[in-house]
Amino acid sequence: MFRKWMYLASAMVCSMVIAQGVAAAPGADEQAVATAVEKLRVAMTSQIDRGALDALTDDQLSYGHSSGVVQTKAEFIGQLVSGESTFVKIDLTAQTVNVQENVAVVRHTLTAVTNDSGKPGNVALKILMVWKKTGGQWRLLARQAVRFAAPA
């Protein structure tokens, strides 16, 4: 009897450990969204890649800045391509990705070195992004930024 009890207890413990590992591991969609976020970061900081920016953003994009300005897809891409908005370096930290069917909510902290229209600067932002899966690809549908005081 004791032996059967030990087998049952061992099986239950193993099941709980496996279930916790599965719950903690990001799913394929979460990883795909995180990859899309990284591709967007790179497209905005390296040699501006209009094609990548176009492919990663939805045609109905609503891109909100911490200043309150909200841009369309064309305005967002145009500002980057023109050099009016330039990110020399972008660091993303504390990122979370929550996928519900074909919509993903991404939150992270963005710190960046900028050079907007030739004027150097630094920015610290809390970002909320909404990504939509269309035709098997994740595209940025909405983004909103809020300024905060970065730790020194």
FIVODREN-229474 format. One line per field, with one value per atom (N, C-alpha, C, O): residue number from 1; residue in one letter; atom name; x, y, z. Coordinates in Angstrom, 2 decimals, decimal comma. Layout:
FIVODREN-229474
num: [NUM_...]
residuo: [A_...]
atomo: [CA_...]
xx: [X_...]
yy: [Y_...]
zz: [Z_...]
END
This chain:
FIVODREN-229474
num: [1_1_1_1_2_2_2_2_3_3_3_3_4_4_4_4_5_5_5_5_6_6_6_6_7_7_7_7_8_8_8_8_9_9_9_9_10_10_10_10_11_11_11_11_12_12_12_12_13_13_13_13_14_14_14_14_15_15_15_15_16_16_16_16_17_17_17_17_18_18_18_18_19_19_19_19_20_20_20_20_21_21_21_21_22_22_22_22_23_23_23_23_24_24_24_24_25_25_25_25_26_26_26_26_27_27_27_27_28_28_28_28_29_29_29_29_30_30_30_30_31_31_31_31_32_32_32_32_33_33_33_33_34_34_34_34_35_35_35_35_36_36_36_36_37_37_37_37_38_38_38_38_39_39_39_39_40_40_40_40_41_41_41_41_42_42_42_42_43_43_43_43_44_44_44_44_45_45_45_45_46_46_46_46_47_47_47_47_48_48_48_48_49_49_49_49_50_50_50_50_51_51_51_51_52_52_52_52_53_53_53_53_54_54_54_54_55_55_55_55_56_56_56_56_57_57_57_57_58_58_58_58_59_59_59_59_60_60_60_60_61_61_61_61_62_62_62_62_63_63_63_63_64_64_64_64_65_65_65_65_66_66_66_66_67_67_67_67_68_68_68_68_69_69_69_69_70_70_70_70_71_71_71_71_72_72_72_72_73_73_73_73_74_74_74_74_75_75_75_75_76_76_76_76_77_77_77_77_78_78_78_78_79_79_79_79_80_80_80_80_81_81_81_81_82_82_82_82_83_83_83_83_84_84_84_84_85_85_85_85_86_86_86_86_87_87_87_87_88_88_88_88_89_89_89_89_90_90_90_90_91_91_91_91_92_92_92_92_93_93_93_93_94_94_94_94_95_95_95_95_96_96_96_96_97_97_97_97_98_98_98_98_99_99_99_99_100_100_100_100_101_101_101_101_102_102_102_102_103_103_103_103_104_104_104_104_105_105_105_105_106_106_106_106_107_107_107_107_108_108_108_108_109_109_109_109_110_110_110_110_111_111_111_111_112_112_112_112_113_113_113_113_114_114_114_114_115_115_115_115_116_116_116_116_117_117_117_117_118_118_118_118_119_119_119_119_120_120_120_120_121_121_121_121_122_122_122_122_123_123_123_123_124_124_124_124_125_125_125_125_126_126_126_126_127_127_127_127_128_128_128_128_129_129_129_129_130_130_130_130_131_131_131_131_132_132_132_132_133_133_133_133_134_134_134_134_135_135_135_135_136_136_136_136_137_137_137_137_138_138_138_138_139_139_139_139_140_140_140_140_141_141_141_141_142_142_142_142_143_143_143_143_144_144_144_144_145_145_145_145_146_146_146_146_147_147_147_147_148_148_148_148_149_149_149_149_150_150_150_150_151_151_151_151_152_152_152_152]
residuo: [M_M_M_M_F_F_F_F_R_R_R_R_K_K_K_K_W_W_W_W_M_M_M_M_Y_Y_Y_Y_L_L_L_L_A_A_A_A_S_S_S_S_A_A_A_A_M_M_M_M_V_V_V_V_C_C_C_C_S_S_S_S_M_M_M_M_V_V_V_V_I_I_I_I_A_A_A_A_Q_Q_Q_Q_G_G_G_G_V_V_V_V_A_A_A_A_A_A_A_A_A_A_A_A_P_P_P_P_G_G_G_G_A_A_A_A_D_D_D_D_E_E_E_E_Q_Q_Q_Q_A_A_A_A_V_V_V_V_A_A_A_A_T_T_T_T_A_A_A_A_V_V_V_V_E_E_E_E_K_K_K_K_L_L_L_L_R_R_R_R_V_V_V_V_A_A_A_A_M_M_M_M_T_T_T_T_S_S_S_S_Q_Q_Q_Q_I_I_I_I_D_D_D_D_R_R_R_R_G_G_G_G_A_A_A_A_L_L_L_L_D_D_D_D_A_A_A_A_L_L_L_L_T_T_T_T_D_D_D_D_D_D_D_D_Q_Q_Q_Q_L_L_L_L_S_S_S_S_Y_Y_Y_Y_G_G_G_G_H_H_H_H_S_S_S_S_S_S_S_S_G_G_G_G_V_V_V_V_V_V_V_V_Q_Q_Q_Q_T_T_T_T_K_K_K_K_A_A_A_A_E_E_E_E_F_F_F_F_I_I_I_I_G_G_G_G_Q_Q_Q_Q_L_L_L_L_V_V_V_V_S_S_S_S_G_G_G_G_E_E_E_E_S_S_S_S_T_T_T_T_F_F_F_F_V_V_V_V_K_K_K_K_I_I_I_I_D_D_D_D_L_L_L_L_T_T_T_T_A_A_A_A_Q_Q_Q_Q_T_T_T_T_V_V_V_V_N_N_N_N_V_V_V_V_Q_Q_Q_Q_E_E_E_E_N_N_N_N_V_V_V_V_A_A_A_A_V_V_V_V_V_V_V_V_R_R_R_R_H_H_H_H_T_T_T_T_L_L_L_L_T_T_T_T_A_A_A_A_V_V_V_V_T_T_T_T_N_N_N_N_D_D_D_D_S_S_S_S_G_G_G_G_K_K_K_K_P_P_P_P_G_G_G_G_N_N_N_N_V_V_V_V_A_A_A_A_L_L_L_L_K_K_K_K_I_I_I_I_L_L_L_L_M_M_M_M_V_V_V_V_W_W_W_W_K_K_K_K_K_K_K_K_T_T_T_T_G_G_G_G_G_G_G_G_Q_Q_Q_Q_W_W_W_W_R_R_R_R_L_L_L_L_L_L_L_L_A_A_A_A_R_R_R_R_Q_Q_Q_Q_A_A_A_A_V_V_V_V_R_R_R_R_F_F_F_F_A_A_A_A_A_A_A_A_P_P_P_P_A_A_A_A]
atomo: [N_CA_C_O_N_CA_C_O_N_CA_C_O_N_CA_C_O_N_CA_C_O_N_CA_C_O_N_CA_C_O_N_CA_C_O_N_CA_C_O_N_CA_C_O_N_CA_C_O_N_CA_C_O_N_CA_C_O_N_CA_C_O_N_CA_C_O_N_CA_C_O_N_CA_C_O_N_CA_C_O_N_CA_C_O_N_CA_C_O_N_CA_C_O_N_CA_C_O_N_CA_C_O_N_CA_C_O_N_CA_C_O_N_CA_C_O_N_CA_C_O_N_CA_C_O_N_CA_C_O_N_CA_C_O_N_CA_C_O_N_CA_C_O_N_CA_C_O_N_CA_C_O_N_CA_C_O_N_CA_C_O_N_CA_C_O_N_CA_C_O_N_CA_C_O_N_CA_C_O_N_CA_C_O_N_CA_C_O_N_CA_C_O_N_CA_C_O_N_CA_C_O_N_CA_C_O_N_CA_C_O_N_CA_C_O_N_CA_C_O_N_CA_C_O_N_CA_C_O_N_CA_C_O_N_CA_C_O_N_CA_C_O_N_CA_C_O_N_CA_C_O_N_CA_C_O_N_CA_C_O_N_CA_C_O_N_CA_C_O_N_CA_C_O_N_CA_C_O_N_CA_C_O_N_CA_C_O_N_CA_C_O_N_CA_C_O_N_CA_C_O_N_CA_C_O_N_CA_C_O_N_CA_C_O_N_CA_C_O_N_CA_C_O_N_CA_C_O_N_CA_C_O_N_CA_C_O_N_CA_C_O_N_CA_C_O_N_CA_C_O_N_CA_C_O_N_CA_C_O_N_CA_C_O_N_CA_C_O_N_CA_C_O_N_CA_C_O_N_CA_C_O_N_CA_C_O_N_CA_C_O_N_CA_C_O_N_CA_C_O_N_CA_C_O_N_CA_C_O_N_CA_C_O_N_CA_C_O_N_CA_C_O_N_CA_C_O_N_CA_C_O_N_CA_C_O_N_CA_C_O_N_CA_C_O_N_CA_C_O_N_CA_C_O_N_CA_C_O_N_CA_C_O_N_CA_C_O_N_CA_C_O_N_CA_C_O_N_CA_C_O_N_CA_C_O_N_CA_C_O_N_CA_C_O_N_CA_C_O_N_CA_C_O_N_CA_C_O_N_CA_C_O_N_CA_C_O_N_CA_C_O_N_CA_C_O_N_CA_C_O_N_CA_C_O_N_CA_C_O_N_CA_C_O_N_CA_C_O_N_CA_C_O_N_CA_C_O_N_CA_C_O_N_CA_C_O_N_CA_C_O_N_CA_C_O_N_CA_C_O_N_CA_C_O_N_CA_C_O_N_CA_C_O_N_CA_C_O_N_CA_C_O_N_CA_C_O_N_CA_C_O_N_CA_C_O_N_CA_C_O_N_CA_C_O_N_CA_C_O_N_CA_C_O_N_CA_C_O_N_CA_C_O_N_CA_C_O_N_CA_C_O_N_CA_C_O_N_CA_C_O_N_CA_C_O_N_CA_C_O_N_CA_C_O_N_CA_C_O_N_CA_C_O]
xx: [0,82_0,00_0,86_0,61_1,90_2,80_3,44_3,59_3,81_4,47_3,53_3,96_2,27_1,29_1,12_1,04_1,08_0,96_2,14_1,96_3,35_4,56_4,55_4,93_4,11_4,02_3,02_3,28_1,87_0,84_1,35_1,17_1,99_2,53_3,61_3,64_4,48_5,54_4,94_5,40_3,93_3,28_2,63_2,71_2,01_1,38_2,43_2,22_3,52_4,58_5,16_5,36_5,43_5,97_5,00_5,41_3,71_2,70_2,68_2,58_2,78_2,76_4,01_3,92_5,16_6,40_6,32_6,69_5,84_5,71_4,71_4,97_3,58_2,57_3,12_2,82_3,90_4,48_5,46_5,50_6,24_7,19_6,48_6,92_5,39_4,62_3,99_4,00_3,46_2,83_3,85_3,52_5,08_6,09_6,72_7,22_6,71_7,34_6,45_5,24_7,04_6,22_5,75_6,47_4,53_4,00_4,57_5,30_4,24_4,75_4,29_5,08_3,04_2,55_3,26_3,63_3,46_4,17_5,58_6,05_6,25_7,60_7,58_8,47_6,59_6,49_6,26_6,81_5,45_5,21_6,49_6,86_7,17_8,44_9,45_10,20_9,48_10,37_9,97_10,84_8,67_8,20_8,57_8,96_8,45_8,83_10,31_10,70_11,14_12,58_12,88_13,74_12,20_12,40_12,03_12,70_10,95_10,55_11,62_11,97_12,13_13,19_14,39_14,93_14,81_15,96_15,66_16,50_14,47_14,10_14,06_14,25_13,81_13,75_15,11_15,27_16,10_17,39_18,53_19,46_18,49_19,58_19,31_18,54_19,93_19,55_18,04_17,58_17,30_15,84_15,40_15,75_14,63_14,18_12,69_11,85_12,37_10,97_10,16_9,02_10,75_10,04_9,69_8,57_10,64_10,39_9,35_8,45_9,46_8,49_7,08_6,11_6,98_5,70_5,13_3,94_5,99_5,54_5,15_4,29_5,76_5,52_4,37_3,98_3,83_2,76_1,47_1,50_0,37_-0,95_-1,30_-0,86_-2,08_-2,48_-3,30_-3,33_-3,95_-4,76_-3,99_-4,61_-2,67_-1,84_-2,23_-2,46_-2,30_-2,48_-1,27_-1,19_-0,32_0,97_1,02_1,24_0,82_0,75_2,08_2,73_2,48_3,71_3,41_2,27_4,45_4,28_3,87_3,37_4,09_3,70_2,21_1,69_1,52_0,10_-0,18_-1,32_0,87_0,71_0,38_1,00_-0,61_-0,97_-0,80_-1,31_-0,05_0,27_-0,37_-0,65_-0,58_-0,99_0,26_1,38_0,06_1,19_2,11_3,33_1,53_2,33_3,11_4,27_2,49_3,17_4,30_5,38_4,06_5,07_6,30_7,43_6,07_7,19_7,86_9,09_7,08_7,63_8,54_9,57_8,18_8,98_10,33_11,35_10,34_11,60_12,48_13,68_11,88_12,63_13,22_14,34_12,50_12,96_14,08_14,80_14,23_15,22_14,67_15,37_13,40_12,78_12,76_12,93_12,56_12,63_13,70_13,58_14,76_15,87_16,20_16,47_16,18_16,61_18,01_18,21_18,99_20,36_20,47_21,14_19,81_19,84_18,54_18,07_17,97_16,76_17,02_17,46_16,75_16,82_15,42_14,73_14,99_13,69_13,92_14,70_13,24_13,36_11,98_10,99_11,94_10,72_9,53_8,42_9,79_8,75_7,84_8,30_6,54_5,55_4,76_4,51_4,37_3,56_2,38_2,56_1,16_-0,04_-0,85_-1,34_-0,99_-1,71_-3,08_-3,22_-4,09_-5,47_-5,96_-6,30_-5,99_-6,39_-5,49_-4,31_-6,03_-5,21_-4,80_-4,44_-4,84_-4,44_-3,41_-3,55_-2,39_-1,37_-1,17_-1,14_-1,03_-0,73_0,71_1,06_1,52_2,92_3,15_2,72_3,82_4,24_5,72_6,24_6,41_7,83_8,27_7,54_9,49_10,12_11,11_11,91_11,04_11,93_12,81_12,32_14,11_15,04_15,81_16,19_16,02_16,62_17,49_17,30_18,45_19,25_18,66_18,53_18,32_17,68_18,55_19,49_18,20_18,85_17,82_18,00_16,73_15,62_16,00_16,32_15,94_16,30_17,67_17,88_18,61_19,96_20,14_21,23_19,11_19,17_19,26_18,29_20,45_20,63_19,75_19,46_19,32_18,52_18,42_18,94_17,76_17,49_16,02_15,42_15,45_14,05_13,87_14,56_12,94_12,56_11,04_10,34_10,53_9,10_8,58_9,29_7,34_6,59_5,73_5,03_5,77_5,10_4,01_4,20_2,89_1,83_1,65_1,41_1,77_1,56_0,45_0,30_-0,32_-1,32_-0,94_-0,84_-0,72_-0,36_-1,53_-2,23_-1,72_-2,82_-2,23_-1,39_-2,68_-2,22_-3,13_-4,32_-2,54_-3,28_-2,51_-1,32_-3,18_-2,51_-1,30_-0,32_-1,37_-0,27_0,89_1,88_0,78_1,87_1,38_0,27_2,23_1,91_2,29_3,41_1,32_1,54_1,11_0,11_1,88_1,56_0,31_0,27_-0,72_-1,98_-2,05_-2,56_-1,53_-1,61_-0,43_0,08_-0,02_1,09_0,84_0,42_1,09_1,00_2,17_2,54_2,77_3,92_3,58_2,79_4,20_4,05_5,45_6,21_5,78_7,10_7,14_6,13_8,35_8,59_10,03_10,85_10,34_11,70_12,53_12,31_13,50_14,37_15,31_15,77_15,59_16,55_17,92_18,35_18,61_19,93_21,00_22,16]
yy: [-1,20_0,00_1,26_2,20_1,24_2,40_2,67_3,82_1,58_1,70_2,38_3,25_1,99_2,60_4,08_4,90_4,42_5,81_6,63_7,75_6,09_6,79_7,01_8,07_5,99_6,16_7,25_8,08_7,24_8,25_9,65_10,59_9,78_11,08_11,55_12,73_10,65_11,01_11,46_12,43_10,75_11,12_12,50_13,29_12,79_14,10_15,22_16,26_15,01_16,02_16,26_17,40_15,18_15,32_16,09_16,94_15,78_16,47_17,97_18,79_18,32_19,73_20,45_21,59_19,81_20,42_20,65_21,71_19,65_19,78_20,89_21,70_20,93_21,96_23,35_24,27_23,53_24,84_25,24_26,41_24,31_24,61_25,03_25,97_24,35_24,70_26,08_26,87_26,37_27,67_28,79_29,89_28,55_29,59_29,83_30,92_28,82_28,95_29,77_29,53_30,74_31,52_30,66_29,78_30,93_30,20_30,73_31,72_30,05_30,43_31,83_32,60_32,18_33,52_34,60_35,64_34,36_35,34_35,57_36,70_34,48_34,61_35,33_36,14_35,05_35,71_37,21_38,02_37,59_39,02_39,67_40,75_39,02_39,57_39,74_40,72_38,82_38,93_40,11_40,84_40,31_41,45_42,77_43,72_42,84_44,05_44,34_45,48_43,30_43,48_43,92_44,78_43,35_43,76_45,23_45,96_45,66_47,07_47,96_49,00_47,56_48,33_48,50_49,59_47,41_47,45_48,33_49,13_48,19_48,98_50,48_51,29_50,84_52,25_52,83_54,05_51,98_52,49_52,32_53,12_51,32_51,13_52,02_52,98_51,71_52,41_52,20_51,06_53,26_53,15_52,25_52,49_51,24_50,25_50,46_49,91_51,26_51,58_50,32_50,22_49,36_48,12_47,34_46,84_47,24_46,53_47,28_46,66_48,60_49,39_49,20_49,08_49,19_48,99_47,61_47,47_46,58_45,21_44,97_44,13_45,68_45,45_46,29_46,09_47,20_48,07_47,88_47,68_47,95_47,81_49,09_50,17_48,97_50,15_51,13_52,33_50,65_51,51_51,93_52,26_51,94_52,26_53,59_54,59_53,55_54,75_54,80_54,04_55,69_55,73_56,96_58,08_56,74_57,85_58,13_57,22_59,39_59,85_60,39_60,71_60,48_60,99_62,47_62,96_63,16_64,57_64,74_65,85_63,63_63,70_63,63_63,45_63,77_63,67_62,22_61,29_62,04_60,71_60,72_61,59_59,72_59,66_58,45_57,43_58,60_57,49_56,70_57,09_55,60_54,80_55,63_55,62_56,34_57,15_58,24_58,49_58,86_59,92_59,35_59,94_58,22_57,57_57,19_57,53_56,50_56,08_57,29_57,35_58,25_59,45_60,24_60,74_60,36_61,11_60,44_61,11_59,10_58,37_58,48_58,72_58,30_58,34_59,73_59,84_60,79_62,16_62,58_63,54_61,86_62,24_63,21_63,61_63,59_64,47_63,79_64,44_62,47_61,66_60,61_59,76_60,65_59,72_59,07_59,75_57,75_56,99_56,47_55,61_56,98_56,52_55,14_54,25_54,99_53,74_53,61_54,57_52,40_52,12_50,88_49,85_50,99_49,84_49,57_50,49_48,31_47,90_46,97_46,02_47,26_46,42_46,16_46,80_45,20_44,85_44,61_45,06_43,88_43,64_42,48_41,43_42,70_41,64_41,54_42,54_40,32_40,06_39,20_38,14_39,67_38,94_38,77_39,75_37,52_37,23_36,67_35,76_37,23_36,75_36,59_37,57_35,35_35,02_35,75_35,43_36,72_37,40_38,81_39,63_39,10_40,40_40,20_39,30_41,03_40,96_42,34_43,35_42,36_43,59_43,47_42,52_44,44_44,47_45,72_46,81_45,55_46,68_46,55_45,45_47,68_47,69_49,10_50,08_49,18_50,47_50,70_49,83_51,88_52,25_53,40_54,43_53,22_54,32_54,46_53,47_55,70_55,90_57,15_58,12_57,07_58,23_58,68_57,89_59,96_60,49_61,56_62,08_61,88_62,97_63,54_63,49_64,07_64,56_65,85_66,86_65,79_66,94_67,51_68,72_66,62_67,05_67,51_67,93_67,43_67,85_66,62_65,88_66,38_65,21_65,27_66,35_64,09_64,03_62,62_61,67_62,50_61,21_61,18_62,21_59,98_59,84_58,56_57,56_58,61_57,44_57,35_58,28_56,23_56,09_54,74_53,74_54,74_53,51_53,36_54,30_52,19_51,97_50,90_49,88_51,15_50,16_49,99_50,95_48,75_48,44_47,41_46,53_47,54_46,55_46,01_46,77_44,71_44,04_43,17_42,59_43,09_42,30_41,30_41,65_40,06_39,02_39,00_38,72_39,30_39,35_38,53_38,76_37,59_36,78_36,04_35,83_35,65_34,92_35,77_35,24_37,09_37,99_38,99_39,51_39,24_40,23_41,61_41,85_42,55_43,94_44,89_44,66_45,94_46,95_47,71_48,31_47,68_48,37_49,69_50,68_49,69_50,90_50,94_49,91_52,15_52,36_53,65_54,65_53,65_54,86_54,92_53,91_56,09_56,31_57,31_58,23_57,10_58,00_58,25_57,31_59,52_59,85_59,53_59,58_59,20_59,01_59,40_59,47_59,65_60,02_58,75_57,94_58,59_57,41_57,51_58,60_56,38_56,43_56,85_56,47_57,63_58,15_57,09_57,36]
zz: [0,00_0,00_0,00_-0,75_0,87_0,92_-0,43_-0,85_-1,13_-2,43_-3,44_-4,20_-3,46_-4,37_-4,06_-4,97_-2,79_-2,36_-2,84_-3,31_-2,74_-3,18_-4,69_-5,17_-5,44_-6,89_-7,26_-8,13_-6,59_-6,85_-6,49_-7,27_-5,33_-4,92_-5,88_-6,24_-6,32_-7,27_-8,60_-9,20_-9,04_-10,31_-10,21_-11,15_-9,09_-8,91_-8,89_-9,51_-8,19_-8,13_-9,52_-9,92_-10,25_-11,61_-12,51_-13,29_-12,39_-13,19_-12,89_-13,80_-11,60_-11,22_-11,73_-12,18_-11,66_-12,15_-13,65_-14,14_-14,38_-15,83_-16,17_-17,06_-15,47_-15,74_-15,48_-16,24_-14,42_-14,14_-15,22_-15,60_-15,73_-16,81_-18,08_-18,75_-18,40_-19,59_-19,42_-20,36_-18,25_-18,01_-18,07_-18,52_-17,64_-17,62_-18,98_-19,26_-19,83_-21,14_-22,07_-22,14_-22,79_-23,71_-24,87_-25,34_-25,34_-26,47_-27,77_-27,80_-28,84_-30,16_-30,55_-31,11_-30,26_-30,60_-29,80_-30,34_-28,51_-27,68_-28,22_-28,29_-28,59_-29,14_-30,48_-30,75_-31,31_-32,62_-32,45_-33,20_-31,46_-31,20_-30,70_-31,15_-29,76_-29,25_-30,38_-30,39_-31,30_-32,47_-33,35_-33,84_-33,54_-34,33_-33,66_-34,34_-32,33_-31,59_-31,82_-32,05_-31,74_-31,95_-33,38_-33,59_-34,35_-35,75_-35,93_-36,66_-35,27_-35,36_-34,73_-35,29_-33,57_-32,91_-33,82_-33,95_-34,46_-35,36_-36,58_-36,99_-37,14_-38,33_-38,03_-38,93_-36,76_-36,37_-36,01_-35,98_-35,72_-35,23_-36,21_-36,21_-37,03_-37,98_-39,18_-39,10_-40,28_-41,50_-41,64_-41,74_-41,65_-41,65_-42,81_-43,96_-42,47_-43,45_-43,69_-42,98_-44,72_-45,02_-45,28_-44,85_-45,99_-46,30_-45,04_-44,91_-44,11_-42,85_-42,03_-41,46_-41,96_-41,21_-41,79_-41,05_-43,10_-43,77_-43,46_-43,17_-43,53_-43,29_-41,84_-41,56_-40,90_-39,48_-38,91_-37,76_-39,70_-39,20_-40,01_-41,22_-39,31_-39,92_-40,67_-40,29_-41,72_-42,49_-41,65_-41,96_-40,61_-39,73_-38,48_-37,46_-38,54_-37,38_-36,72_-37,40_-35,39_-34,57_-33,65_-32,68_-33,95_-33,26_-32,37_-32,84_-31,06_-30,11_-29,45_-28,94_-29,46_-28,83_-27,43_-27,11_-26,61_-25,24_-25,23_-24,22_-26,34_-26,44_-26,69_-26,61_-26,99_-27,31_-28,81_-29,23_-29,62_-31,07_-31,43_-30,93_-32,32_-32,80_-34,32_-35,02_-34,81_-36,23_-36,91_-36,28_-38,20_-39,05_-39,42_-39,09_-40,11_-40,59_-41,49_-41,32_-42,43_-43,36_-42,62_-42,95_-41,65_-40,89_-40,04_-39,97_-39,39_-38,55_-39,39_-39,03_-40,49_-41,34_-41,98_-42,05_-42,43_-43,07_-42,15_-42,59_-40,89_-39,93_-39,70_-39,54_-39,67_-39,49_-40,74_-40,64_-41,90_-43,16_-43,40_-43,91_-43,03_-43,26_-42,31_-42,58_-41,19_-40,19_-39,16_-38,23_-39,32_-38,33_-36,96_-35,93_-36,97_-35,76_-35,98_-36,87_-35,17_-35,33_-34,00_-33,01_-33,98_-32,81_-33,07_-33,93_-32,32_-32,44_-31,78_-32,30_-30,64_-29,89_-29,10_-28,50_-29,12_-28,35_-27,51_-28,02_-26,21_-25,31_-24,78_-24,33_-24,84_-24,33_-23,14_-23,22_-22,03_-20,83_-20,25_-20,62_-19,33_-18,60_-19,54_-19,29_-20,63_-21,62_-21,22_-20,76_-21,41_-21,25_-22,55_-23,22_-22,88_-24,07_-23,65_-23,05_-23,96_-23,63_-24,91_-25,48_-25,36_-26,61_-26,28_-25,47_-26,94_-26,87_-28,30_-28,96_-28,77_-30,14_-31,14_-31,24_-31,90_-32,91_-32,49_-33,34_-31,19_-30,67_-29,56_-28,73_-29,56_-28,52_-27,91_-28,61_-26,59_-25,87_-25,37_-24,67_-25,74_-25,33_-24,50_-24,87_-23,38_-22,55_-22,31_-22,10_-22,34_-21,99_-21,64_-21,83_-21,12_-20,86_-21,99_-22,32_-22,58_-23,67_-23,20_-22,74_-23,32_-23,12_-24,42_-25,04_-24,84_-26,15_-26,19_-25,45_-27,10_-27,48_-28,81_-29,74_-28,90_-30,11_-30,75_-30,16_-31,98_-32,71_-33,68_-34,89_-33,12_-33,92_-34,63_-34,01_-35,95_-36,80_-36,41_-36,43_-36,05_-35,70_-34,26_-33,89_-33,44_-32,05_-31,14_-31,00_-30,51_-29,66_-28,42_-27,89_-27,95_-26,74_-26,20_-26,80_-25,08_-24,45_-24,08_-23,78_-24,09_-23,75_-22,93_-23,16_-21,97_-21,18_-21,23_-20,83_-21,72_-21,95_-21,47_-21,51_-21,03_-20,82_-22,07_-22,47_-22,67_-23,95_-23,81_-23,14_-24,47_-24,65_-26,14_-26,86_-26,61_-28,03_-28,17_-27,33_-29,24_-29,60_-30,98_-31,94_-31,05_-32,29_-32,74_-31,91_-34,05_-34,61_-35,61_-36,44_-35,52_-36,44_-37,65_-37,55_-38,81_-40,06_-41,09_-41,30_-41,72_-42,73_-42,18_-42,89_-40,92_-40,30_-39,83_-39,33_-39,99_-39,59_-38,54_-38,64_-37,53_-36,50_-36,98_-37,41_-36,89_-37,30_-36,18_-35,50_-36,01_-35,00_-35,41_-36,49_-34,55_-34,82_-34,05_-34,57_-32,81_-31,99_-31,02_-30,58_-30,71_-29,77_-29,03_-29,63_-27,71_-26,91_-25,96_-25,35_-25,84_-24,97_-23,87_-24,07_-22,71_-21,57_-21,02_-20,78_-20,81_-20,24_-18,76_-18,06_-18,29_-16,87_-16,59_-17,51_-15,35_-14,98_-14,84_-13,95_-15,75_-15,71_-14,52_-14,19_-13,86_-12,75_-13,23_-14,32_-12,43_-12,83_-12,70_-13,00]
END
